[in-house]
């Protein structure tokens, strides 16, 4: 029996690519909320920047967990 097509490579890379979609959308939402808040009240931009960095770090941690799990399996 001849093999017409064979799938080679790791399925983990496909899984990580799909897992990176969520943090990508999350980062976009965090920055969009910061820009909108700063546009509405420019005097609170310094206060909101703290929450921007915290939100960005938490969302990016999800992407890093996905990367680690892609190599761990």
C-alpha positions as CSV (number, residue, x, y, z in Angstrom):
1,X,0.0,0.0,0.0
2,X,1.4,3.3,-1.0
3,X,1.3,6.4,1.2
4,X,0.1,9.3,-0.8
5,X,0.7,12.0,1.8
6,X,2.3,11.9,5.2
7,X,2.0,14.3,8.0
8,X,5.4,15.1,9.5
9,X,6.4,17.3,12.3
10,X,5.0,18.0,15.7
11,X,1.4,18.6,16.5
12,X,2.5,20.6,19.5
13,X,3.4,23.5,17.2
14,X,-0.2,23.6,15.9
15,X,-1.5,23.5,19.4
16,X,0.7,26.3,20.5
17,X,-0.3,28.4,17.5
18,X,-4.0,27.9,18.5
19,X,-3.2,28.6,22.1
20,X,-1.5,31.9,21.2
21,X,-4.7,33.3,19.7
22,X,-6.3,33.9,23.1
23,X,-3.4,35.9,24.6
24,X,-3.1,37.8,21.4
25,X,-6.7,38.9,21.6
26,X,-6.2,39.6,25.4
27,X,-3.3,41.9,24.8
28,X,-5.3,43.8,22.1
29,X,-8.2,44.2,24.6
30,X,-5.9,45.4,27.4
31,X,-4.2,48.1,25.2
32,X,-7.5,49.1,23.6
33,X,-9.0,49.7,27.1
34,X,-5.9,51.7,28.1
35,X,-6.1,53.9,25.0
36,X,-9.8,54.4,25.5
37,X,-9.5,55.3,29.2
38,X,-6.6,57.7,28.4
39,X,-8.6,59.4,25.7
40,X,-11.6,59.9,27.9
41,X,-9.6,61.2,30.9
42,X,-6.0,62.1,30.0
43,X,-5.2,63.1,33.6
44,X,-5.6,59.5,34.7
45,X,-3.1,58.0,32.2
46,X,-0.4,57.6,34.8
47,X,-2.7,55.7,37.1
48,X,-4.0,53.5,34.3
49,X,-0.5,52.7,33.1
50,X,0.0,50.6,36.2
51,X,-3.1,48.5,35.3
52,X,-1.9,48.3,31.7
53,X,1.4,46.7,32.7
54,X,-0.3,44.3,35.2
55,X,-2.9,43.2,32.6
56,X,-0.2,42.8,29.9
57,X,2.0,40.7,32.2
58,X,-0.9,38.4,33.2
59,X,-2.1,37.9,29.7
60,X,1.4,37.2,28.4
61,X,1.9,34.6,31.2
62,X,-0.7,32.6,29.5
63,X,1.2,32.6,26.2
64,X,4.4,31.6,28.0
65,X,2.6,28.7,29.7
66,X,1.4,27.5,26.3
67,X,4.9,27.7,24.9
68,X,6.3,25.7,27.9
69,X,3.6,23.1,27.5
70,X,4.2,22.8,23.8
71,X,7.8,21.7,24.6
72,X,7.0,19.6,27.6
73,X,4.7,17.2,26.0
